[in-house]
């Protein structure tokens, strides 16, 4: 089998790239190691920057998003027993964010790809990429016990942190930067009414918490936990008690609790790979970088990668000259935004979580910075500008 672009991974990054290329008449085949149901069972974040919504508009997969998504014009931060609101519209020139679950985005793009007739190979085993330092890269895989080879012009590695794409690059050609945080998040999805119309981030001496939502009747809440904790360590009664402890009294009293639809623990890390291009192989999304979730940037950063990569590939194929200038600039452009976003996610994480290594001094400094932020228009403007998303 032959295609122009082989895409490894059918998460949001791979599906978005496939859709944008399809709309431009560029042939792309997606190779995915898991099945469709497995991918749709993964619960991820869902706070979308305006830039991400615009990219989804361009991909023609945003109809349901605009119908069901929840537009947020700000968020609250709870500390010292009180809630303070950061007004995004006021401090970010009228920009807002939209809450719409990543699982729903993935479903919308899967449906669009199926309707287009474009090829996605699910349940592919032994996926391997070859010859990406040449002009004739290829992907091999096994499906239903048979071996296949896909030849192509380019390979897009959109297969996540644990995928084969980044691991295929020689260690001498790649540099990685990583910080592992000494805590994780225990998350609970429940059929309960959100306690607030907007997100509440909580800084408390016993640890961080977040009250979020997926719909007007479905809540997604998180509590800071130890890296050694397991799901069994967090029965629902303990989770809701810990969450209430970190909120102001009025919010805690209003919090509706209930059985968990889904419960998971996620470790936190900051991770970046440089560069993001290796010959005919381009890395995008979690294959190239990971951000801690406090800033809600994972999906948004993947979308910005695809914005740059899709534009470069489309220009290459439609310029008539097979121009590679934009392809050569992809890694530089993407990484410039990646590092700024990594900085912001690290800053929010450091500001809101209990950091054991910082001791009482760190707690005092956090409190001072939070008080400063909400007394300073300039500081709130910085937070708002980054939260709604830096320009693409």
BAMAR-954454 format. One line per field, with one value per residue (C-alpha): residue number from 1; residue in three letters; x, y negated, z. Coordinates in steps of 0.5 Angstrom, whole numbers, padded with zeros to 4 digits. Example, Ala and Ser with C-alpha at 12.3 -4.5 7.8 and 13.67 -1.06 7.14 Angstrom:
<rs>
nr: (1 | 2)
rest: (ala | ser)
xx: (0025 | 0027)
yy: (0009 | 0002)
zz: (0016 | 0014)
</rs>
This chain:
<rs>
nr: (1 | 2 | 3 | 4 | 5 | 6 | 7 | 8 | 9 | 10 | 11 | 12 | 13 | 14 | 15 | 16 | 17 | 18 | 19 | 20 | 21 | 22 | 23 | 24 | 25 | 26 | 27 | 28 | 29 | 30 | 31 | 32 | 33 | 34 | 35 | 36 | 37 | 38 | 39 | 40 | 41 | 42 | 43 | 44 | 45 | 46 | 47 | 48 | 49 | 50 | 51 | 52 | 53 | 54 | 55 | 56 | 57 | 58 | 59 | 60 | 61 | 62 | 63 | 64 | 65 | 66 | 67 | 68 | 69 | 70 | 71 | 72 | 73 | 74 | 75 | 76 | 77 | 78 | 79 | 80 | 81 | 82 | 83 | 84 | 85 | 86 | 87 | 88 | 89 | 90 | 91 | 92 | 93 | 94 | 95 | 96 | 97 | 98 | 99 | 100 | 101 | 102 | 103 | 104 | 105 | 106 | 107 | 108 | 109 | 110 | 111 | 112 | 113 | 114 | 115 | 116 | 117 | 118 | 119 | 120 | 121 | 122 | 123 | 124 | 125 | 126 | 127 | 128 | 129 | 130 | 131 | 132 | 133 | 134 | 135 | 136 | 137 | 138 | 139 | 140 | 141 | 142 | 143 | 144 | 145 | 146 | 147 | 148 | 149 | 150 | 151 | 152 | 153 | 154 | 155 | 156 | 157 | 158 | 159 | 160 | 161 | 162 | 163 | 164 | 165 | 166 | 167 | 168 | 169 | 170 | 171 | 172 | 173 | 174 | 175 | 176 | 177 | 178 | 179 | 180 | 181 | 182 | 183 | 184 | 185 | 186 | 187 | 188 | 189 | 190 | 191 | 192 | 193 | 194 | 195 | 196 | 197 | 198 | 199 | 200 | 201 | 202 | 203 | 204 | 205 | 206 | 207 | 208 | 209 | 210 | 211 | 212 | 213 | 214 | 215 | 216 | 217 | 218 | 219 | 220 | 221 | 222 | 223 | 224 | 225 | 226 | 227 | 228 | 229 | 230 | 231 | 232 | 233 | 234 | 235 | 236 | 237 | 238 | 239 | 240 | 241 | 242 | 243 | 244 | 245 | 246 | 247 | 248 | 249 | 250 | 251 | 252 | 253 | 254 | 255 | 256 | 257 | 258 | 259 | 260 | 261 | 262 | 263 | 264 | 265 | 266 | 267 | 268 | 269 | 270 | 271 | 272 | 273 | 274 | 275 | 276 | 277 | 278 | 279 | 280 | 281 | 282 | 283 | 284 | 285 | 286 | 287 | 288 | 289 | 290 | 291 | 292 | 293 | 294 | 295 | 296 | 297 | 298 | 299 | 300 | 301 | 302 | 303 | 304 | 305 | 306 | 307 | 308 | 309 | 310 | 311 | 312 | 313 | 314 | 315 | 316 | 317 | 318 | 319 | 320 | 321 | 322 | 323 | 324 | 325 | 326 | 327 | 328 | 329 | 330 | 331 | 332 | 333 | 334 | 335 | 336 | 337 | 338 | 339 | 340 | 341 | 342 | 343 | 344 | 345 | 346 | 347 | 348 | 349 | 350 | 351 | 352 | 353 | 354 | 355 | 356 | 357 | 358 | 359 | 360 | 361 | 362 | 363 | 364 | 365 | 366 | 367 | 368 | 369 | 370 | 371 | 372 | 373 | 374 | 375 | 376 | 377 | 378 | 379 | 380 | 381 | 382 | 383 | 384 | 385 | 386 | 387 | 388 | 389 | 390 | 391 | 392)
rest: (unk | unk | unk | unk | unk | unk | unk | unk | unk | unk | unk | unk | unk | unk | unk | unk | unk | unk | unk | unk | unk | unk | unk | unk | unk | unk | unk | unk | unk | unk | unk | unk | unk | unk | unk | unk | unk | unk | unk | unk | unk | unk | unk | unk | unk | unk | unk | unk | unk | unk | unk | unk | unk | unk | unk | unk | unk | unk | unk | unk | unk | unk | unk | unk | unk | unk | unk | unk | unk | unk | unk | unk | unk | unk | unk | unk | unk | unk | unk | unk | unk | unk | unk | unk | unk | unk | unk | unk | unk | unk | unk | unk | unk | unk | unk | unk | unk | unk | unk | unk | unk | unk | unk | unk | unk | unk | unk | unk | unk | unk | unk | unk | unk | unk | unk | unk | unk | unk | unk | unk | unk | unk | unk | unk | unk | unk | unk | unk | unk | unk | unk | unk | unk | unk | unk | unk | unk | unk | unk | unk | unk | unk | unk | unk | unk | unk | unk | unk | unk | unk | unk | unk | unk | unk | unk | unk | unk | unk | unk | unk | unk | unk | unk | unk | unk | unk | unk | unk | unk | unk | unk | unk | unk | unk | unk | unk | unk | unk | unk | unk | unk | unk | unk | unk | unk | unk | unk | unk | unk | unk | unk | unk | unk | unk | unk | unk | unk | unk | unk | unk | unk | unk | unk | unk | unk | unk | unk | unk | unk | unk | unk | unk | unk | unk | unk | unk | unk | unk | unk | unk | unk | unk | unk | unk | unk | unk | unk | unk | unk | unk | unk | unk | unk | unk | unk | unk | unk | unk | unk | unk | unk | unk | unk | unk | unk | unk | unk | unk | unk | unk | unk | unk | unk | unk | unk | unk | unk | unk | unk | unk | unk | unk | unk | unk | unk | unk | unk | unk | unk | unk | unk | unk | unk | unk | unk | unk | unk | unk | unk | unk | unk | unk | unk | unk | unk | unk | unk | unk | unk | unk | unk | unk | unk | unk | unk | unk | unk | unk | unk | unk | unk | unk | unk | unk | unk | unk | unk | unk | unk | unk | unk | unk | unk | unk | unk | unk | unk | unk | unk | unk | unk | unk | unk | unk | unk | unk | unk | unk | unk | unk | unk | unk | unk | unk | unk | unk | unk | unk | unk | unk | unk | unk | unk | unk | unk | unk | unk | unk | unk | unk | unk | unk | unk | unk | unk | unk | unk | unk | unk | unk | unk | unk | unk | unk | unk | unk | unk | unk | unk | unk | unk | unk | unk | unk | unk | unk | unk | unk | unk | unk | unk | unk | unk | unk | unk | unk | unk | unk | unk | unk | unk | unk)
xx: (0000 | 0002 | 0000 | 0003 | 0003 | 0003 | 0000 | 0002 | -0003 | -0011 | -0011 | -0013 | -0007 | -0007 | -0014 | -0014 | -0008 | -0011 | -0018 | -0014 | -0010 | -0016 | -0020 | -0014 | -0014 | -0008 | -0008 | -0006 | -0007 | -0007 | -0004 | -0007 | -0005 | -0011 | -0018 | -0023 | -0027 | -0021 | -0019 | -0026 | -0026 | -0020 | -0022 | -0018 | -0019 | -0023 | -0021 | -0020 | -0017 | -0020 | -0014 | -0016 | -0023 | -0021 | -0017 | -0023 | -0027 | -0022 | -0023 | -0030 | -0031 | -0034 | -0041 | -0043 | -0038 | -0041 | -0048 | -0046 | -0039 | -0039 | -0036 | -0033 | -0031 | -0027 | -0025 | -0024 | -0018 | -0020 | -0014 | -0014 | -0021 | -0024 | -0025 | -0022 | -0025 | -0020 | -0024 | -0021 | -0025 | -0023 | -0016 | -0015 | -0018 | -0025 | -0022 | -0025 | -0025 | -0030 | -0031 | -0032 | -0029 | -0023 | -0027 | -0032 | -0027 | -0024 | -0031 | -0033 | -0026 | -0027 | -0034 | -0032 | -0026 | -0031 | -0035 | -0030 | -0028 | -0021 | -0017 | -0015 | -0012 | -0014 | -0011 | -0005 | 0001 | 0009 | 0008 | 0015 | 0018 | 0024 | 0028 | 0026 | 0032 | 0031 | 0026 | 0023 | 0020 | 0016 | 0012 | 0011 | 0005 | 0002 | -0006 | -0010 | -0004 | -0001 | 0005 | 0004 | 0008 | 0006 | 0011 | 0010 | 0013 | 0013 | 0011 | 0007 | 0009 | 0002 | 0003 | 0004 | 0009 | 0010 | 0009 | 0014 | 0015 | 0020 | 0023 | 0025 | 0030 | 0037 | 0039 | 0045 | 0040 | 0035 | 0035 | 0030 | 0028 | 0024 | 0021 | 0018 | 0013 | 0013 | 0005 | 0000 | -0008 | -0014 | -0019 | -0027 | -0032 | -0039 | -0046 | -0047 | -0048 | -0042 | -0041 | -0040 | -0041 | -0034 | -0027 | -0025 | -0017 | -0016 | -0009 | -0009 | -0004 | -0006 | -0006 | -0009 | -0016 | -0020 | -0027 | -0029 | -0034 | -0036 | -0043 | -0049 | -0050 | -0043 | -0037 | -0030 | -0026 | -0019 | -0015 | -0007 | -0005 | 0002 | 0005 | 0005 | -0003 | -0007 | -0015 | -0016 | -0013 | -0019 | -0026 | -0031 | -0032 | -0025 | -0024 | -0030 | -0028 | -0021 | -0024 | -0029 | -0023 | -0019 | -0025 | -0028 | -0034 | -0040 | -0037 | -0036 | -0043 | -0046 | -0042 | -0046 | -0043 | -0044 | -0042 | -0036 | -0037 | -0029 | -0024 | -0016 | -0009 | -0005 | 0003 | 0005 | 0011 | 0014 | 0017 | 0020 | 0024 | 0028 | 0028 | 0021 | 0023 | 0028 | 0028 | 0022 | 0019 | 0015 | 0013 | 0007 | 0003 | 0005 | 0010 | 0014 | 0012 | 0008 | 0005 | 0002 | -0005 | -0006 | -0006 | -0011 | -0006 | -0004 | -0010 | -0009 | -0001 | -0002 | -0007 | -0002 | 0003 | -0002 | -0003 | 0004 | 0005 | -0001 | 0000 | 0007 | 0005 | -0001 | 0004 | 0009 | 0004 | 0000 | 0005 | 0007 | 0014 | 0014 | 0017 | 0020 | 0021 | 0015 | 0017 | 0024 | 0021 | 0016 | 0020 | 0023 | 0016 | 0013 | 0018 | 0017 | 0010 | 0012 | 0017 | 0012 | 0007 | 0011 | 0013 | 0006 | 0004 | 0010 | 0008 | 0001 | 0003 | 0008 | 0003 | -0003 | 0000 | 0003 | 0011 | 0014 | 0021 | 0019 | 0017 | 0013 | 0017 | 0014 | 0007 | 0008 | 0011 | 0005 | 0000 | 0004 | 0004 | -0003 | -0005 | 0000 | -0004 | -0011 | -0008 | -0005 | -0008 | -0002 | -0001 | -0008 | -0007 | -0001 | -0005 | -0011 | -0007 | -0003 | -0010 | -0014 | -0008 | -0002 | -0002 | -0001)
yy: (0000 | -0007 | -0014 | -0021 | -0022 | -0016 | -0018 | -0014 | -0014 | -0016 | -0020 | -0028 | -0030 | -0024 | -0025 | -0032 | -0032 | -0027 | -0031 | -0037 | -0034 | -0030 | -0037 | -0039 | -0033 | -0030 | -0022 | -0020 | -0013 | -0013 | -0007 | -0005 | 0000 | 0000 | 0001 | -0005 | -0003 | -0003 | -0010 | -0013 | -0010 | -0014 | -0020 | -0027 | -0034 | -0039 | -0046 | -0049 | -0055 | -0060 | -0058 | -0050 | -0052 | -0055 | -0050 | -0045 | -0050 | -0049 | -0042 | -0042 | -0038 | -0043 | -0043 | -0039 | -0043 | -0049 | -0046 | -0043 | -0046 | -0051 | -0058 | -0060 | -0067 | -0066 | -0061 | -0062 | -0060 | -0058 | -0060 | -0062 | -0060 | -0065 | -0065 | -0070 | -0070 | -0071 | -0075 | -0072 | -0077 | -0083 | -0081 | -0077 | -0082 | -0079 | -0072 | -0066 | -0058 | -0053 | -0046 | -0040 | -0034 | -0031 | -0024 | -0028 | -0031 | -0025 | -0022 | -0028 | -0027 | -0019 | -0020 | -0025 | -0021 | -0015 | -0019 | -0021 | -0014 | -0015 | -0009 | -0008 | -0001 | 0000 | 0006 | 0006 | 0010 | 0009 | 0002 | 0000 | -0006 | -0005 | -0009 | -0016 | -0019 | -0018 | -0020 | -0014 | -0012 | -0006 | -0004 | 0004 | 0007 | 0014 | 0014 | 0020 | 0025 | 0022 | 0017 | 0010 | 0005 | -0002 | -0007 | -0014 | -0021 | -0023 | -0020 | -0024 | -0021 | -0022 | -0016 | -0019 | -0019 | -0011 | -0011 | -0008 | -0014 | -0018 | -0011 | -0010 | -0016 | -0015 | -0017 | -0021 | -0025 | -0027 | -0031 | -0031 | -0035 | -0032 | -0034 | -0029 | -0032 | -0028 | -0028 | -0026 | -0027 | -0023 | -0024 | -0022 | -0023 | -0023 | -0024 | -0030 | -0038 | -0042 | -0046 | -0052 | -0055 | -0055 | -0052 | -0052 | -0051 | -0050 | -0052 | -0049 | -0047 | -0039 | -0040 | -0042 | -0041 | -0042 | -0042 | -0042 | -0039 | -0036 | -0038 | -0041 | -0035 | -0031 | -0033 | -0032 | -0033 | -0032 | -0032 | -0032 | -0025 | -0021 | -0018 | -0011 | -0012 | -0007 | -0007 | -0003 | -0008 | -0013 | -0010 | -0015 | -0018 | -0019 | -0023 | -0028 | -0029 | -0031 | -0035 | -0039 | -0040 | -0044 | -0049 | -0055 | -0053 | -0056 | -0052 | -0045 | -0046 | -0046 | -0041 | -0035 | -0028 | -0021 | -0015 | -0015 | -0013 | -0013 | -0014 | -0014 | -0017 | -0021 | -0022 | -0029 | -0031 | -0036 | -0033 | -0036 | -0033 | -0037 | -0037 | -0035 | -0033 | -0028 | -0027 | -0025 | -0024 | -0029 | -0029 | -0032 | -0032 | -0028 | -0024 | -0031 | -0034 | -0033 | -0038 | -0038 | -0038 | -0044 | -0049 | -0045 | -0045 | -0038 | -0038 | -0045 | -0044 | -0038 | -0042 | -0048 | -0043 | -0040 | -0047 | -0048 | -0041 | -0041 | -0048 | -0046 | -0039 | -0043 | -0048 | -0043 | -0039 | -0045 | -0050 | -0046 | -0046 | -0041 | -0047 | -0044 | -0051 | -0051 | -0043 | -0046 | -0051 | -0046 | -0044 | -0051 | -0054 | -0049 | -0049 | -0056 | -0055 | -0049 | -0052 | -0058 | -0053 | -0049 | -0055 | -0057 | -0050 | -0049 | -0056 | -0054 | -0047 | -0051 | -0056 | -0051 | -0045 | -0043 | -0042 | -0038 | -0040 | -0047 | -0047 | -0052 | -0057 | -0055 | -0055 | -0062 | -0064 | -0061 | -0065 | -0072 | -0070 | -0069 | -0075 | -0079 | -0076 | -0078 | -0085 | -0086 | -0088 | -0086 | -0079 | -0077 | -0080 | -0075 | -0069 | -0070 | -0071 | -0065 | -0061 | -0063 | -0061 | -0065 | -0067 | -0061)
zz: (0000 | -0002 | 0001 | 0001 | 0009 | 0014 | 0021 | 0027 | 0032 | 0032 | 0038 | 0037 | 0034 | 0029 | 0027 | 0026 | 0022 | 0018 | 0017 | 0015 | 0010 | 0007 | 0006 | 0002 | -0003 | 0001 | 0002 | 0009 | 0012 | 0020 | 0023 | 0030 | 0035 | 0039 | 0037 | 0036 | 0043 | 0047 | 0045 | 0046 | 0053 | 0055 | 0059 | 0058 | 0059 | 0055 | 0056 | 0049 | 0047 | 0042 | 0037 | 0038 | 0037 | 0030 | 0028 | 0029 | 0025 | 0019 | 0020 | 0019 | 0026 | 0031 | 0029 | 0036 | 0040 | 0038 | 0040 | 0046 | 0049 | 0055 | 0054 | 0060 | 0061 | 0067 | 0073 | 0080 | 0085 | 0092 | 0097 | 0104 | 0105 | 0099 | 0092 | 0087 | 0080 | 0074 | 0069 | 0062 | 0058 | 0061 | 0062 | 0055 | 0050 | 0050 | 0049 | 0052 | 0053 | 0051 | 0056 | 0051 | 0053 | 0049 | 0048 | 0045 | 0040 | 0038 | 0037 | 0032 | 0028 | 0028 | 0025 | 0020 | 0018 | 0017 | 0013 | 0008 | 0007 | 0009 | 0011 | 0019 | 0021 | 0028 | 0032 | 0028 | 0032 | 0031 | 0028 | 0026 | 0022 | 0017 | 0013 | 0015 | 0014 | 0007 | 0002 | 0002 | 0009 | 0010 | 0016 | 0017 | 0021 | 0023 | 0022 | 0023 | 0023 | 0016 | 0015 | 0011 | 0009 | 0008 | 0003 | 0004 | 0003 | 0010 | 0017 | 0022 | 0029 | 0033 | 0038 | 0044 | 0050 | 0050 | 0042 | 0037 | 0033 | 0038 | 0040 | 0033 | 0033 | 0035 | 0042 | 0038 | 0034 | 0040 | 0046 | 0052 | 0058 | 0063 | 0070 | 0074 | 0080 | 0086 | 0086 | 0082 | 0081 | 0083 | 0078 | 0079 | 0073 | 0076 | 0074 | 0079 | 0078 | 0077 | 0084 | 0079 | 0072 | 0071 | 0074 | 0081 | 0082 | 0089 | 0093 | 0100 | 0105 | 0104 | 0097 | 0090 | 0088 | 0081 | 0080 | 0073 | 0069 | 0062 | 0062 | 0066 | 0069 | 0069 | 0074 | 0073 | 0080 | 0082 | 0088 | 0089 | 0091 | 0093 | 0087 | 0091 | 0091 | 0088 | 0086 | 0092 | 0096 | 0094 | 0096 | 0094 | 0101 | 0102 | 0095 | 0096 | 0104 | 0101 | 0096 | 0101 | 0105 | 0100 | 0098 | 0101 | 0106 | 0102 | 0096 | 0100 | 0103 | 0096 | 0093 | 0090 | 0091 | 0088 | 0085 | 0080 | 0073 | 0072 | 0077 | 0075 | 0077 | 0073 | 0075 | 0073 | 0068 | 0064 | 0058 | 0051 | 0046 | 0041 | 0035 | 0033 | 0026 | 0024 | 0016 | 0014 | 0021 | 0024 | 0032 | 0034 | 0041 | 0046 | 0042 | 0043 | 0049 | 0056 | 0060 | 0067 | 0067 | 0071 | 0065 | 0061 | 0055 | 0053 | 0047 | 0046 | 0045 | 0040 | 0036 | 0035 | 0033 | 0028 | 0025 | 0024 | 0021 | 0017 | 0014 | 0012 | 0009 | 0005 | 0002 | 0000 | -0004 | -0007 | -0008 | -0015 | -0013 | -0008 | -0003 | 0003 | 0007 | 0011 | 0013 | 0015 | 0019 | 0023 | 0029 | 0030 | 0030 | 0034 | 0039 | 0040 | 0043 | 0046 | 0051 | 0053 | 0054 | 0058 | 0062 | 0064 | 0066 | 0070 | 0073 | 0075 | 0078 | 0082 | 0084 | 0086 | 0089 | 0095 | 0094 | 0100 | 0098 | 0099 | 0106 | 0110 | 0106 | 0100 | 0102 | 0105 | 0098 | 0094 | 0099 | 0097 | 0090 | 0090 | 0094 | 0089 | 0083 | 0085 | 0087 | 0080 | 0073 | 0070 | 0073 | 0072 | 0065 | 0064 | 0067 | 0063 | 0056 | 0057 | 0059 | 0053 | 0049 | 0046 | 0039 | 0033)
</rs>
